[in-house]
Amino acid sequence: METSNRRVLRHPVLGELAHARPVQIIVDGRPLLAHEGEPIAAALLAQGIVVCRTMPARDEPRGAFCWLGRCTDCLMTVDDEPNVRTCQTAVRHGQVIRTQLGLGQWEGPTR
């Protein structure tokens, strides 16, 4: 993975970021600038955000660890979908991202 100034420029799964346009995402209610197509976890790291979720028993923080989608430390709620691997999910304009508590909570339609 090639990086520059805290940005991932070449990702083994998501590809090149070379000519990405800046977009706005909302993280825990705060608007932030990111580069379209970069991994969400990388966009957060570039903004100094390292905690993606907390463990349910003791509120222990977790953040991106393997960057390959194998562990579950980078899980966040993205556009109301819990358990999104942010190291493998590309940024797109208008995403609403929330720090996840434990296993997350589904906010979809009820039966």
Rosetta constraint file for C-alpha pairs under 8 A:
AtomPair CA 1 CA 8 HARMONIC 6.96 0.50
AtomPair CA 1 CA 9 HARMONIC 7.61 0.50
AtomPair CA 1 CA 10 HARMONIC 5.64 0.50
AtomPair CA 1 CA 11 HARMONIC 5.29 0.50
AtomPair CA 1 CA 12 HARMONIC 6.48 0.50
AtomPair CA 2 CA 8 HARMONIC 5.99 0.50
AtomPair CA 2 CA 9 HARMONIC 5.60 0.50
AtomPair CA 2 CA 10 HARMONIC 5.15 0.50
AtomPair CA 2 CA 11 HARMONIC 7.10 0.50
AtomPair CA 3 CA 7 HARMONIC 5.37 0.50
AtomPair CA 3 CA 8 HARMONIC 4.39 0.50
AtomPair CA 3 CA 9 HARMONIC 5.35 0.50
AtomPair CA 3 CA 10 HARMONIC 7.15 0.50
AtomPair CA 4 CA 8 HARMONIC 6.50 0.50
AtomPair CA 4 CA 9 HARMONIC 6.76 0.50
AtomPair CA 5 CA 46 HARMONIC 7.91 0.50
AtomPair CA 6 CA 42 HARMONIC 7.77 0.50
AtomPair CA 6 CA 45 HARMONIC 7.16 0.50
AtomPair CA 6 CA 46 HARMONIC 5.05 0.50
AtomPair CA 7 CA 42 HARMONIC 6.42 0.50
AtomPair CA 7 CA 43 HARMONIC 7.11 0.50
AtomPair CA 7 CA 46 HARMONIC 6.06 0.50
AtomPair CA 8 CA 17 HARMONIC 7.32 0.50
AtomPair CA 8 CA 38 HARMONIC 6.81 0.50
AtomPair CA 8 CA 39 HARMONIC 7.91 0.50
AtomPair CA 8 CA 42 HARMONIC 6.41 0.50
AtomPair CA 9 CA 16 HARMONIC 5.93 0.50
AtomPair CA 9 CA 17 HARMONIC 4.86 0.50
AtomPair CA 9 CA 18 HARMONIC 6.24 0.50
AtomPair CA 9 CA 38 HARMONIC 7.82 0.50
AtomPair CA 10 CA 14 HARMONIC 7.76 0.50
AtomPair CA 10 CA 15 HARMONIC 5.58 0.50
AtomPair CA 10 CA 16 HARMONIC 4.56 0.50
AtomPair CA 10 CA 17 HARMONIC 6.07 0.50
AtomPair CA 10 CA 18 HARMONIC 7.89 0.50
AtomPair CA 11 CA 15 HARMONIC 4.88 0.50
AtomPair CA 11 CA 16 HARMONIC 6.38 0.50
AtomPair CA 11 CA 17 HARMONIC 7.96 0.50
AtomPair CA 13 CA 88 HARMONIC 7.40 0.50
AtomPair CA 14 CA 37 HARMONIC 7.42 0.50
AtomPair CA 14 CA 38 HARMONIC 7.43 0.50
AtomPair CA 14 CA 39 HARMONIC 7.58 0.50
AtomPair CA 14 CA 88 HARMONIC 7.34 0.50
AtomPair CA 14 CA 90 HARMONIC 7.28 0.50
AtomPair CA 17 CA 35 HARMONIC 7.92 0.50
AtomPair CA 17 CA 37 HARMONIC 6.60 0.50
AtomPair CA 17 CA 38 HARMONIC 6.35 0.50
AtomPair CA 20 CA 35 HARMONIC 5.58 0.50
AtomPair CA 20 CA 36 HARMONIC 5.36 0.50
AtomPair CA 20 CA 37 HARMONIC 6.76 0.50
AtomPair CA 21 CA 35 HARMONIC 5.63 0.50
AtomPair CA 21 CA 36 HARMONIC 5.61 0.50
AtomPair CA 22 CA 33 HARMONIC 6.36 0.50
AtomPair CA 22 CA 34 HARMONIC 5.59 0.50
AtomPair CA 22 CA 35 HARMONIC 4.54 0.50
AtomPair CA 22 CA 36 HARMONIC 6.06 0.50
AtomPair CA 23 CA 33 HARMONIC 5.65 0.50
AtomPair CA 23 CA 34 HARMONIC 5.44 0.50
AtomPair CA 23 CA 35 HARMONIC 5.90 0.50
AtomPair CA 23 CA 36 HARMONIC 6.00 0.50
AtomPair CA 23 CA 92 HARMONIC 6.97 0.50
AtomPair CA 23 CA 93 HARMONIC 5.03 0.50
AtomPair CA 23 CA 94 HARMONIC 7.58 0.50
AtomPair CA 24 CA 31 HARMONIC 6.40 0.50
AtomPair CA 24 CA 32 HARMONIC 5.58 0.50
AtomPair CA 24 CA 33 HARMONIC 4.70 0.50
AtomPair CA 24 CA 34 HARMONIC 6.15 0.50
AtomPair CA 24 CA 93 HARMONIC 5.44 0.50
AtomPair CA 24 CA 94 HARMONIC 5.84 0.50
AtomPair CA 24 CA 95 HARMONIC 7.77 0.50
AtomPair CA 25 CA 31 HARMONIC 5.70 0.50
AtomPair CA 25 CA 32 HARMONIC 5.40 0.50
AtomPair CA 25 CA 33 HARMONIC 6.33 0.50
AtomPair CA 25 CA 34 HARMONIC 6.86 0.50
AtomPair CA 25 CA 91 HARMONIC 7.87 0.50
AtomPair CA 25 CA 92 HARMONIC 7.52 0.50
AtomPair CA 25 CA 93 HARMONIC 6.00 0.50
AtomPair CA 25 CA 94 HARMONIC 4.97 0.50
AtomPair CA 25 CA 95 HARMONIC 5.01 0.50
AtomPair CA 25 CA 96 HARMONIC 6.17 0.50
AtomPair CA 25 CA 97 HARMONIC 7.51 0.50
AtomPair CA 26 CA 30 HARMONIC 5.25 0.50
AtomPair CA 26 CA 31 HARMONIC 4.40 0.50
AtomPair CA 26 CA 32 HARMONIC 6.05 0.50
AtomPair CA 26 CA 94 HARMONIC 6.84 0.50
AtomPair CA 26 CA 95 HARMONIC 6.18 0.50
AtomPair CA 26 CA 96 HARMONIC 4.77 0.50
AtomPair CA 26 CA 97 HARMONIC 5.98 0.50
AtomPair CA 27 CA 31 HARMONIC 6.35 0.50
AtomPair CA 27 CA 32 HARMONIC 6.98 0.50
AtomPair CA 27 CA 96 HARMONIC 6.15 0.50
AtomPair CA 27 CA 97 HARMONIC 4.77 0.50
AtomPair CA 27 CA 98 HARMONIC 5.73 0.50
AtomPair CA 27 CA 99 HARMONIC 7.86 0.50
AtomPair CA 28 CA 96 HARMONIC 7.83 0.50
AtomPair CA 28 CA 97 HARMONIC 6.31 0.50
AtomPair CA 28 CA 98 HARMONIC 4.87 0.50
AtomPair CA 28 CA 99 HARMONIC 6.57 0.50
AtomPair CA 29 CA 96 HARMONIC 7.99 0.50
AtomPair CA 29 CA 98 HARMONIC 7.92 0.50
AtomPair CA 34 CA 38 HARMONIC 7.77 0.50
AtomPair CA 34 CA 43 HARMONIC 5.52 0.50
AtomPair CA 34 CA 91 HARMONIC 7.23 0.50
AtomPair CA 35 CA 43 HARMONIC 7.16 0.50
AtomPair CA 35 CA 91 HARMONIC 6.93 0.50
AtomPair CA 36 CA 90 HARMONIC 7.26 0.50
AtomPair CA 36 CA 91 HARMONIC 5.19 0.50
AtomPair CA 36 CA 92 HARMONIC 5.29 0.50
AtomPair CA 36 CA 93 HARMONIC 6.96 0.50
AtomPair CA 37 CA 90 HARMONIC 4.69 0.50
AtomPair CA 37 CA 91 HARMONIC 4.97 0.50
AtomPair CA 37 CA 92 HARMONIC 6.44 0.50
AtomPair CA 38 CA 42 HARMONIC 6.68 0.50
AtomPair CA 38 CA 43 HARMONIC 6.69 0.50
AtomPair CA 38 CA 90 HARMONIC 5.26 0.50
AtomPair CA 38 CA 91 HARMONIC 5.58 0.50
AtomPair CA 39 CA 43 HARMONIC 6.41 0.50
AtomPair CA 39 CA 86 HARMONIC 6.34 0.50
AtomPair CA 39 CA 87 HARMONIC 5.38 0.50
AtomPair CA 39 CA 88 HARMONIC 5.88 0.50
AtomPair CA 39 CA 89 HARMONIC 5.39 0.50
AtomPair CA 39 CA 90 HARMONIC 4.51 0.50
AtomPair CA 39 CA 91 HARMONIC 5.90 0.50
AtomPair CA 40 CA 44 HARMONIC 6.24 0.50
AtomPair CA 40 CA 86 HARMONIC 5.03 0.50
AtomPair CA 40 CA 87 HARMONIC 6.22 0.50
AtomPair CA 40 CA 88 HARMONIC 7.65 0.50
AtomPair CA 40 CA 89 HARMONIC 6.04 0.50
AtomPair CA 40 CA 90 HARMONIC 5.80 0.50
AtomPair CA 40 CA 91 HARMONIC 5.30 0.50
AtomPair CA 41 CA 45 HARMONIC 6.12 0.50
AtomPair CA 41 CA 52 HARMONIC 7.99 0.50
AtomPair CA 41 CA 64 HARMONIC 6.56 0.50
AtomPair CA 41 CA 74 HARMONIC 7.12 0.50
AtomPair CA 41 CA 86 HARMONIC 5.04 0.50
AtomPair CA 41 CA 87 HARMONIC 5.00 0.50
AtomPair CA 42 CA 46 HARMONIC 6.12 0.50
AtomPair CA 42 CA 87 HARMONIC 7.07 0.50
AtomPair CA 43 CA 47 HARMONIC 6.57 0.50
AtomPair CA 43 CA 91 HARMONIC 7.77 0.50
AtomPair CA 44 CA 48 HARMONIC 6.39 0.50
AtomPair CA 44 CA 49 HARMONIC 4.97 0.50
AtomPair CA 44 CA 50 HARMONIC 6.86 0.50
AtomPair CA 45 CA 49 HARMONIC 5.05 0.50
AtomPair CA 45 CA 50 HARMONIC 5.71 0.50
AtomPair CA 50 CA 62 HARMONIC 7.93 0.50
AtomPair CA 50 CA 63 HARMONIC 5.51 0.50
AtomPair CA 50 CA 64 HARMONIC 7.41 0.50
AtomPair CA 51 CA 61 HARMONIC 5.86 0.50
AtomPair CA 51 CA 62 HARMONIC 5.47 0.50
AtomPair CA 51 CA 63 HARMONIC 4.64 0.50
AtomPair CA 51 CA 64 HARMONIC 7.90 0.50
AtomPair CA 51 CA 74 HARMONIC 7.97 0.50
AtomPair CA 51 CA 99 HARMONIC 7.37 0.50
AtomPair CA 52 CA 61 HARMONIC 7.47 0.50
AtomPair CA 52 CA 62 HARMONIC 5.90 0.50
AtomPair CA 52 CA 63 HARMONIC 4.90 0.50
AtomPair CA 52 CA 64 HARMONIC 7.26 0.50
AtomPair CA 52 CA 73 HARMONIC 7.27 0.50
AtomPair CA 52 CA 74 HARMONIC 5.32 0.50
AtomPair CA 52 CA 75 HARMONIC 6.21 0.50
AtomPair CA 52 CA 76 HARMONIC 5.74 0.50
AtomPair CA 52 CA 99 HARMONIC 5.22 0.50
AtomPair CA 52 CA 100 HARMONIC 6.49 0.50
AtomPair CA 53 CA 61 HARMONIC 6.01 0.50
AtomPair CA 53 CA 62 HARMONIC 5.37 0.50
AtomPair CA 53 CA 63 HARMONIC 6.76 0.50
AtomPair CA 53 CA 73 HARMONIC 7.19 0.50
AtomPair CA 53 CA 74 HARMONIC 6.88 0.50
AtomPair CA 53 CA 75 HARMONIC 6.37 0.50
AtomPair CA 53 CA 76 HARMONIC 6.21 0.50
AtomPair CA 53 CA 99 HARMONIC 5.19 0.50
AtomPair CA 53 CA 100 HARMONIC 4.39 0.50
AtomPair CA 53 CA 101 HARMONIC 5.55 0.50
AtomPair CA 53 CA 102 HARMONIC 6.63 0.50
AtomPair CA 54 CA 59 HARMONIC 5.03 0.50
AtomPair CA 54 CA 60 HARMONIC 5.18 0.50
AtomPair CA 54 CA 61 HARMONIC 4.42 0.50
AtomPair CA 54 CA 62 HARMONIC 5.72 0.50
AtomPair CA 54 CA 99 HARMONIC 7.87 0.50
AtomPair CA 54 CA 100 HARMONIC 6.51 0.50
AtomPair CA 54 CA 101 HARMONIC 5.11 0.50
AtomPair CA 54 CA 102 HARMONIC 5.54 0.50
AtomPair CA 55 CA 59 HARMONIC 4.88 0.50
AtomPair CA 55 CA 60 HARMONIC 5.07 0.50
AtomPair CA 55 CA 61 HARMONIC 6.50 0.50
AtomPair CA 55 CA 62 HARMONIC 7.36 0.50
AtomPair CA 55 CA 101 HARMONIC 6.56 0.50
AtomPair CA 55 CA 102 HARMONIC 4.70 0.50
AtomPair CA 56 CA 60 HARMONIC 7.71 0.50
AtomPair CA 56 CA 101 HARMONIC 6.45 0.50
AtomPair CA 56 CA 102 HARMONIC 4.51 0.50
AtomPair CA 56 CA 103 HARMONIC 7.65 0.50
AtomPair CA 59 CA 101 HARMONIC 7.90 0.50
AtomPair CA 62 CA 73 HARMONIC 5.31 0.50
AtomPair CA 62 CA 74 HARMONIC 6.82 0.50
AtomPair CA 63 CA 73 HARMONIC 5.34 0.50
AtomPair CA 63 CA 74 HARMONIC 5.00 0.50
AtomPair CA 64 CA 73 HARMONIC 5.67 0.50
AtomPair CA 64 CA 74 HARMONIC 4.50 0.50
AtomPair CA 64 CA 86 HARMONIC 7.87 0.50
AtomPair CA 64 CA 87 HARMONIC 6.65 0.50
AtomPair CA 65 CA 71 HARMONIC 7.29 0.50
AtomPair CA 65 CA 73 HARMONIC 6.31 0.50
AtomPair CA 65 CA 74 HARMONIC 7.13 0.50
AtomPair CA 66 CA 70 HARMONIC 6.77 0.50
AtomPair CA 66 CA 71 HARMONIC 6.38 0.50
AtomPair CA 67 CA 87 HARMONIC 5.24 0.50
AtomPair CA 67 CA 88 HARMONIC 7.42 0.50
AtomPair CA 68 CA 87 HARMONIC 6.80 0.50
AtomPair CA 68 CA 88 HARMONIC 6.98 0.50
AtomPair CA 69 CA 85 HARMONIC 6.36 0.50
AtomPair CA 69 CA 87 HARMONIC 6.43 0.50
AtomPair CA 69 CA 88 HARMONIC 6.11 0.50
AtomPair CA 72 CA 85 HARMONIC 6.98 0.50
AtomPair CA 74 CA 84 HARMONIC 7.89 0.50
AtomPair CA 74 CA 85 HARMONIC 5.71 0.50
AtomPair CA 74 CA 86 HARMONIC 5.65 0.50
AtomPair CA 74 CA 87 HARMONIC 6.52 0.50
AtomPair CA 75 CA 82 HARMONIC 7.58 0.50
AtomPair CA 75 CA 83 HARMONIC 4.84 0.50
AtomPair CA 75 CA 84 HARMONIC 5.09 0.50
AtomPair CA 75 CA 85 HARMONIC 4.80 0.50
AtomPair CA 75 CA 86 HARMONIC 6.09 0.50
AtomPair CA 75 CA 100 HARMONIC 6.96 0.50
AtomPair CA 76 CA 82 HARMONIC 6.11 0.50
AtomPair CA 76 CA 83 HARMONIC 5.48 0.50
AtomPair CA 76 CA 84 HARMONIC 5.37 0.50
AtomPair CA 76 CA 85 HARMONIC 6.83 0.50
AtomPair CA 76 CA 86 HARMONIC 6.66 0.50
AtomPair CA 76 CA 97 HARMONIC 6.94 0.50
AtomPair CA 76 CA 98 HARMONIC 6.09 0.50
AtomPair CA 76 CA 99 HARMONIC 5.50 0.50
AtomPair CA 76 CA 100 HARMONIC 4.90 0.50
AtomPair CA 76 CA 104 HARMONIC 7.73 0.50
AtomPair CA 77 CA 81 HARMONIC 5.24 0.50
AtomPair CA 77 CA 82 HARMONIC 4.11 0.50
AtomPair CA 77 CA 83 HARMONIC 5.97 0.50
AtomPair CA 77 CA 84 HARMONIC 6.09 0.50
AtomPair CA 77 CA 97 HARMONIC 5.73 0.50
AtomPair CA 77 CA 98 HARMONIC 5.14 0.50
AtomPair CA 77 CA 99 HARMONIC 6.56 0.50
AtomPair CA 77 CA 100 HARMONIC 5.79 0.50
AtomPair CA 77 CA 104 HARMONIC 7.00 0.50
AtomPair CA 78 CA 82 HARMONIC 6.49 0.50
AtomPair CA 78 CA 84 HARMONIC 6.45 0.50
AtomPair CA 78 CA 95 HARMONIC 6.84 0.50
AtomPair CA 78 CA 96 HARMONIC 5.76 0.50
AtomPair CA 78 CA 97 HARMONIC 4.52 0.50
AtomPair CA 78 CA 98 HARMONIC 6.48 0.50
AtomPair CA 79 CA 95 HARMONIC 6.11 0.50
AtomPair CA 79 CA 96 HARMONIC 5.04 0.50
AtomPair CA 79 CA 97 HARMONIC 6.32 0.50
AtomPair CA 80 CA 96 HARMONIC 7.72 0.50
AtomPair CA 80 CA 106 HARMONIC 7.26 0.50
AtomPair CA 80 CA 107 HARMONIC 6.26 0.50
AtomPair CA 80 CA 108 HARMONIC 7.58 0.50
AtomPair CA 81 CA 106 HARMONIC 6.72 0.50
AtomPair CA 81 CA 107 HARMONIC 7.60 0.50
AtomPair CA 82 CA 100 HARMONIC 7.43 0.50
AtomPair CA 82 CA 103 HARMONIC 7.63 0.50
AtomPair CA 82 CA 104 HARMONIC 5.30 0.50
AtomPair CA 82 CA 105 HARMONIC 6.28 0.50
AtomPair CA 82 CA 106 HARMONIC 6.24 0.50
AtomPair CA 83 CA 100 HARMONIC 7.90 0.50
AtomPair CA 83 CA 103 HARMONIC 6.94 0.50
AtomPair CA 83 CA 104 HARMONIC 6.53 0.50
AtomPair CA 84 CA 89 HARMONIC 7.44 0.50
AtomPair CA 85 CA 89 HARMONIC 6.26 0.50
AtomPair CA 86 CA 90 HARMONIC 7.66 0.50
AtomPair CA 91 CA 95 HARMONIC 7.28 0.50
AtomPair CA 100 CA 104 HARMONIC 5.44 0.50
